[in-house]
């Protein structure tokens, strides 16, 4: 009986996860500049790797609801919410970009300074030349559902904008840290959890039946 109850809970959880209305991707890359910005941070340097988990919701009135978190060098970014926009046409290349974060952004540690974060932005680029002819949805970098067409991805990156003030100084400077996205992997569909739950549940039930014989 306990196995059956456990199976029911697991299946309910899996179905609930499967109902989430977004697509998830892992963005991999390296910090590329600027040197002054990297020097201002104690736990981020040029050449450091980063991993950002990006969730993209469906298109609603021209915008996608975005959330992301991750690690850049030794700096952990907790969940940020933002809006994303897909654009093609006169503004070549085809692009998908986020606006400033709608969530508080935890500051990385300063290198003998106090860091005040402003915003972090993400950009994904697709075809270099799009012209003014509409792109069929199946070929778009970002579909209305929020799904990325990874065959269309060409490049991308992040931009972290912050203010840096040296300890004991009354002045500071605005800095811009950049990173280049080199690889995107799609996070497995939540539906695979349903299949796993069904398989595990079938195994538990069959084992229980064998023990009762």
C-alpha positions as a Markdown table, in Angstrom:
| # | Residue | x | y | z |
|---|---|---|---|---|
| 1 | Unk | 0.0 | 0.0 | 0.0 |
| 2 | Unk | 2.8 | 2.4 | 0.8 |
| 3 | Unk | 4.4 | 1.8 | -2.6 |
| 4 | Unk | 1.1 | 2.7 | -4.3 |
| 5 | Unk | 0.7 | 5.9 | -2.2 |
| 6 | Unk | 4.3 | 6.9 | -3.0 |
| 7 | Unk | 3.6 | 6.2 | -6.7 |
| 8 | Unk | 0.5 | 8.4 | -6.6 |
| 9 | Unk | 2.4 | 11.3 | -5.0 |
| 10 | Unk | 5.3 | 11.0 | -7.4 |
| 11 | Unk | 2.9 | 10.9 | -10.4 |
| 12 | Unk | 1.0 | 14.0 | -9.2 |
| 13 | Unk | 4.3 | 15.9 | -8.7 |
| 14 | Unk | 5.5 | 14.9 | -12.2 |
| 15 | Unk | 2.2 | 16.0 | -13.8 |
| 16 | Unk | 2.4 | 19.2 | -11.9 |
| 17 | Unk | 5.9 | 19.9 | -13.2 |
| 18 | Unk | 4.8 | 19.0 | -16.7 |
| 19 | Unk | 2.2 | 21.7 | -16.6 |
| 20 | Unk | 4.7 | 24.6 | -16.2 |
| 21 | Unk | 4.2 | 27.0 | -19.1 |
| 22 | Unk | 7.8 | 27.7 | -20.1 |
| 23 | Unk | 10.9 | 26.2 | -21.8 |
| 24 | Unk | 14.2 | 25.9 | -19.9 |
| 25 | Unk | 17.7 | 26.2 | -21.3 |
| 26 | Unk | 21.3 | 26.2 | -19.9 |
| 27 | Unk | 23.5 | 28.9 | -21.3 |
| 28 | Unk | 27.3 | 28.2 | -21.1 |
| 29 | Unk | 30.1 | 30.6 | -21.9 |
| 30 | Unk | 33.0 | 32.7 | -20.6 |
| 31 | Unk | 33.5 | 36.2 | -19.3 |
| 32 | Unk | 35.1 | 38.3 | -22.0 |
| 33 | Unk | 35.5 | 41.9 | -20.6 |
| 34 | Unk | 35.7 | 44.8 | -19.8 |
| 35 | Unk | 39.0 | 44.6 | -18.0 |
| 36 | Unk | 38.2 | 47.4 | -15.6 |
| 37 | Unk | 34.9 | 45.8 | -14.6 |
| 38 | Unk | 36.5 | 42.4 | -14.0 |
| 39 | Unk | 39.3 | 44.1 | -11.9 |
| 40 | Unk | 36.6 | 45.7 | -9.8 |
| 41 | Unk | 35.2 | 42.3 | -8.8 |
| 42 | Unk | 36.8 | 39.9 | -6.3 |
| 43 | Unk | 35.2 | 36.7 | -7.5 |
| 44 | Unk | 34.8 | 37.3 | -11.3 |
| 45 | Unk | 37.6 | 37.5 | -13.8 |
| 46 | Unk | 38.0 | 37.5 | -17.6 |
| 47 | Unk | 38.1 | 33.9 | -18.9 |
| 48 | Unk | 35.9 | 32.6 | -16.0 |
| 49 | Unk | 33.1 | 30.3 | -17.1 |
| 50 | Unk | 29.5 | 30.9 | -16.4 |
| 51 | Unk | 26.3 | 28.8 | -16.4 |
| 52 | Unk | 22.9 | 30.5 | -16.5 |
| 53 | Unk | 19.6 | 28.6 | -16.4 |
| 54 | Unk | 17.0 | 30.5 | -18.5 |
| 55 | Unk | 13.3 | 30.0 | -18.5 |
| 56 | Unk | 11.2 | 31.5 | -21.3 |
| 57 | Unk | 7.4 | 31.8 | -21.2 |
| 58 | Unk | 5.1 | 32.1 | -24.1 |
| 59 | Unk | 4.6 | 35.3 | -26.1 |
| 60 | Unk | 2.0 | 37.5 | -24.5 |
| 61 | Unk | 1.3 | 40.8 | -26.2 |
| 62 | Unk | 4.7 | 40.9 | -27.8 |
| 63 | Unk | 6.8 | 40.0 | -24.8 |
| 64 | Unk | 8.0 | 36.8 | -23.1 |
| 65 | Unk | 8.2 | 36.5 | -19.3 |
| 66 | Unk | 11.7 | 35.6 | -18.4 |
| 67 | Unk | 13.4 | 34.2 | -15.3 |
| 68 | Unk | 17.0 | 33.1 | -14.9 |
| 69 | Unk | 19.6 | 32.3 | -12.3 |
| 70 | Unk | 23.1 | 30.9 | -12.4 |
| 71 | Unk | 26.8 | 31.3 | -11.6 |
| 72 | Unk | 29.3 | 33.7 | -13.2 |
| 73 | Unk | 32.8 | 32.9 | -12.0 |
| 74 | Unk | 32.4 | 32.9 | -8.2 |
| 75 | Unk | 29.3 | 35.1 | -8.3 |
| 76 | Unk | 25.9 | 33.4 | -7.7 |
| 77 | Unk | 22.9 | 35.1 | -9.3 |
| 78 | Unk | 19.6 | 34.3 | -7.6 |
| 79 | Unk | 16.4 | 34.1 | -9.6 |
| 80 | Unk | 15.8 | 37.2 | -11.7 |
| 81 | Unk | 12.6 | 38.0 | -13.5 |
| 82 | Unk | 12.5 | 40.1 | -16.6 |
| 83 | Unk | 10.8 | 40.6 | -20.0 |
| 84 | Unk | 12.2 | 39.2 | -23.2 |
| 85 | Unk | 11.5 | 40.5 | -26.8 |
| 86 | Unk | 12.1 | 38.8 | -30.1 |
| 87 | Unk | 12.9 | 41.0 | -33.1 |
| 88 | Unk | 13.6 | 40.5 | -36.8 |
| 89 | Unk | 13.6 | 42.9 | -39.8 |
| 90 | Unk | 15.4 | 46.1 | -40.3 |
| 91 | Unk | 17.3 | 45.6 | -37.0 |
| 92 | Unk | 19.5 | 42.7 | -38.3 |
| 93 | Unk | 20.5 | 40.3 | -37.0 |
| 94 | Unk | 17.5 | 38.4 | -35.7 |
| 95 | Unk | 17.6 | 38.8 | -31.9 |
| 96 | Unk | 16.1 | 37.9 | -28.6 |
| 97 | Unk | 16.9 | 40.2 | -25.7 |
| 98 | Unk | 15.8 | 40.9 | -22.1 |
| 99 | Unk | 15.1 | 44.2 | -20.4 |
| 100 | Unk | 16.5 | 45.1 | -17.0 |
| 101 | Unk | 15.7 | 42.7 | -14.2 |
| 102 | Unk | 12.5 | 43.2 | -12.3 |
| 103 | Unk | 14.0 | 41.5 | -9.2 |
| 104 | Unk | 16.6 | 42.6 | -6.7 |
| 105 | Unk | 20.1 | 41.6 | -7.9 |
| 106 | Unk | 22.6 | 40.4 | -5.3 |
| 107 | Unk | 25.9 | 42.2 | -5.7 |
| 108 | Unk | 29.1 | 40.3 | -6.3 |
| 109 | Unk | 31.9 | 41.0 | -3.9 |
| 110 | Unk | 34.0 | 44.0 | -4.7 |
| 111 | Unk | 37.8 | 44.0 | -5.0 |
| 112 | Unk | 38.5 | 46.6 | -2.3 |
| 113 | Unk | 35.3 | 48.3 | -3.2 |
| 114 | Unk | 31.5 | 48.4 | -2.8 |
| 115 | Unk | 29.6 | 47.1 | -5.8 |
| 116 | Unk | 26.1 | 48.4 | -6.4 |
| 117 | Unk | 24.4 | 46.3 | -9.2 |
| 118 | Unk | 22.1 | 48.0 | -11.6 |
| 119 | Unk | 21.0 | 45.4 | -14.2 |
| 120 | Unk | 22.0 | 42.3 | -16.0 |
| 121 | Unk | 20.8 | 41.7 | -19.6 |
| 122 | Unk | 20.8 | 38.6 | -21.8 |
| 123 | Unk | 20.9 | 38.6 | -25.6 |
| 124 | Unk | 20.7 | 35.8 | -28.2 |
| 125 | Unk | 21.4 | 36.4 | -31.9 |
| 126 | Unk | 20.2 | 34.4 | -34.9 |
| 127 | Unk | 20.3 | 35.0 | -38.6 |
| 128 | Unk | 22.5 | 37.8 | -39.7 |
| 129 | Unk | 20.2 | 39.0 | -42.5 |
| 130 | Unk | 16.5 | 38.9 | -42.0 |
| 131 | Unk | 15.2 | 41.6 | -44.3 |
| 132 | Unk | 11.6 | 42.8 | -44.0 |
| 133 | Unk | 9.9 | 39.5 | -45.0 |
| 134 | Unk | 8.3 | 37.8 | -42.0 |
| 135 | Unk | 10.1 | 34.6 | -40.8 |
| 136 | Unk | 7.9 | 31.5 | -40.6 |
| 137 | Unk | 7.5 | 30.6 | -36.9 |
| 138 | Unk | 9.1 | 27.2 | -37.3 |
| 139 | Unk | 12.3 | 29.0 | -38.4 |
| 140 | Unk | 12.3 | 31.8 | -35.8 |
| 141 | Unk | 15.0 | 31.9 | -33.2 |
| 142 | Unk | 12.2 | 32.1 | -30.5 |
| 143 | Unk | 8.8 | 30.7 | -31.2 |
| 144 | Unk | 5.6 | 32.2 | -29.7 |
| 145 | Unk | 5.5 | 29.3 | -27.2 |
| 146 | Unk | 8.9 | 30.4 | -25.8 |
| 147 | Unk | 10.8 | 27.5 | -27.3 |
| 148 | Unk | 14.2 | 28.3 | -28.8 |
| 149 | Unk | 15.1 | 27.0 | -32.3 |
| 150 | Unk | 18.7 | 26.1 | -31.4 |
| 151 | Unk | 19.6 | 25.6 | -35.1 |
| 152 | Unk | 19.1 | 29.3 | -35.5 |
| 153 | Unk | 21.3 | 30.3 | -32.6 |
| 154 | Unk | 24.5 | 32.0 | -33.7 |
| 155 | Unk | 25.9 | 33.9 | -30.7 |
| 156 | Unk | 24.8 | 35.7 | -27.5 |
| 157 | Unk | 26.0 | 37.1 | -24.2 |
| 158 | Unk | 25.2 | 38.8 | -21.0 |
| 159 | Unk | 25.8 | 42.4 | -19.9 |
| 160 | Unk | 26.2 | 43.3 | -16.2 |
| 161 | Unk | 25.9 | 47.0 | -15.5 |
| 162 | Unk | 27.1 | 48.1 | -12.0 |
| 163 | Unk | 28.5 | 51.0 | -10.0 |
| 164 | Unk | 31.9 | 50.5 | -8.3 |
| 165 | Unk | 33.1 | 52.6 | -5.4 |
| 166 | Unk | 36.5 | 52.1 | -3.8 |
| 167 | Unk | 36.5 | 51.7 | 0.0 |
| 168 | Unk | 37.0 | 55.1 | 1.7 |
| 169 | Unk | 36.4 | 57.0 | -1.5 |
| 170 | Unk | 33.5 | 59.4 | -2.1 |
| 171 | Unk | 33.5 | 58.8 | -5.8 |
| 172 | Unk | 33.1 | 55.8 | -8.1 |
| 173 | Unk | 32.5 | 54.7 | -11.6 |
| 174 | Unk | 30.0 | 52.9 | -13.7 |
| 175 | Unk | 31.3 | 49.6 | -15.1 |
| 176 | Unk | 30.1 | 47.1 | -17.7 |
| 177 | Unk | 31.0 | 43.4 | -17.5 |
| 178 | Unk | 30.4 | 41.2 | -20.6 |
| 179 | Unk | 30.3 | 37.5 | -21.3 |
| 180 | Unk | 29.9 | 35.5 | -24.5 |
| 181 | Unk | 27.4 | 32.6 | -24.7 |
| 182 | Unk | 29.1 | 29.7 | -26.6 |
| 183 | Unk | 26.7 | 26.9 | -26.0 |
| 184 | Unk | 23.0 | 26.4 | -25.3 |
| 185 | Unk | 21.5 | 23.1 | -24.1 |
| 186 | Unk | 17.8 | 22.5 | -23.7 |
| 187 | Unk | 16.8 | 21.2 | -20.3 |
| 188 | Unk | 14.9 | 17.9 | -20.7 |
| 189 | Unk | 11.1 | 18.3 | -21.0 |
| 190 | Unk | 9.3 | 18.0 | -17.6 |
| 191 | Unk | 7.2 | 15.3 | -19.3 |
| 192 | Unk | 10.1 | 12.9 | -18.9 |
| 193 | Unk | 9.4 | 12.9 | -15.2 |
| 194 | Unk | 5.9 | 11.5 | -15.9 |
| 195 | Unk | 7.4 | 8.6 | -17.8 |
| 196 | Unk | 9.9 | 8.0 | -15.0 |
| 197 | Unk | 7.2 | 8.1 | -12.4 |
| 198 | Unk | 5.1 | 5.6 | -14.4 |
| 199 | Unk | 8.0 | 3.3 | -14.9 |
| 200 | Unk | 8.9 | 3.4 | -11.2 |
| 201 | Unk | 5.3 | 3.0 | -10.2 |
| 202 | Unk | 4.9 | -0.1 | -12.4 |
| 203 | Unk | 8.1 | -1.6 | -10.9 |
| 204 | Unk | 6.9 | -1.0 | -7.3 |
| 205 | Unk | 3.5 | -2.5 | -8.0 |
| 206 | Unk | 4.9 | -5.6 | -9.8 |
| 207 | Unk | 7.4 | -6.2 | -7.0 |
| 208 | Unk | 4.7 | -5.9 | -4.4 |
| 209 | Unk | 2.6 | -8.4 | -6.4 |
| 210 | Unk | 5.4 | -10.9 | -6.5 |
| 211 | Unk | 5.9 | -10.7 | -2.7 |
| 212 | Unk | 2.2 | -11.4 | -2.1 |
| 213 | Unk | 2.3 | -14.7 | -4.1 |
